[in-house]
Amino acid sequence: MDKRSEVLEHFGPKLIEGLALLVLDEINELRTALNKPPRTKDQVFDQLTNHYSTLPNYDWMDQEN
């Protein structure tokens, strides 16, 4: 199995959390280079909650099965 398939085999919450943590690592590297304190996981998840709670549902989310 190639690397792409290995990664995309994991979908949904695990993939999203992994992506959020990857972005956090990258942001913290940049913040360190700028002599700023690192962001915490709680800060990232709080910001994610703030953003997704304001987004409208997609049409398919409101449909009954």
C-alpha positions in Angstrom: 0.0 0.0 0.0 1.4 3.4 -0.9 1.7 6.3 1.6 -1.3 8.2 0.2 -3.5 5.1 0.6 -2.2 4.5 4.1 -3.1 8.1 5.2 -6.5 8.3 3.4 -7.5 4.9 4.8 -8.1 6.8 8.1 -11.0 9.1 7.6 -13.4 11.2 9.7 -12.4 12.3 13.2 -9.0 10.6 13.4 -7.9 12.2 10.1 -9.2 15.6 11.1 -7.5 15.4 14.5 -4.2 14.3 12.9 -4.4 17.3 10.5 -5.2 19.7 13.3 -2.2 18.4 15.3 0.1 18.6 12.2 -1.0 22.3 11.7 -0.4 22.9 15.4 3.2 21.6 15.1 3.9 23.7 12.1 2.4 26.8 13.7 4.5 26.3 16.9 7.7 26.0 14.9 7.0 29.3 13.3 6.0 30.9 16.6 9.2 29.6 18.2 11.2 31.2 15.4 9.4 34.5 16.1 10.1 34.2 19.9 6.4 33.8 20.6 4.9 31.2 23.0 3.5 28.0 21.5 -0.2 27.4 21.1 -1.7 24.5 23.1 -4.0 21.7 21.9 -6.8 23.2 24.0 -6.4 26.6 22.2 -6.5 24.9 18.8 -9.6 22.9 19.7 -11.3 25.9 21.2 -10.7 27.9 18.0 -12.0 25.0 15.9 -15.1 24.9 18.0 -15.6 28.6 17.6 -15.3 28.4 13.8 -17.4 25.3 13.1 -20.1 26.3 15.4 -20.8 29.3 13.2 -20.8 27.4 9.9 -24.2 26.5 8.3 -25.0 22.9 7.9 -24.6 21.4 4.4 -27.9 20.4 2.7 -27.3 16.7 3.2 -26.9 17.2 7.0 -30.5 18.3 7.3 -32.0 15.4 5.3 -33.8 12.6 7.0 -32.6 9.1 6.1 
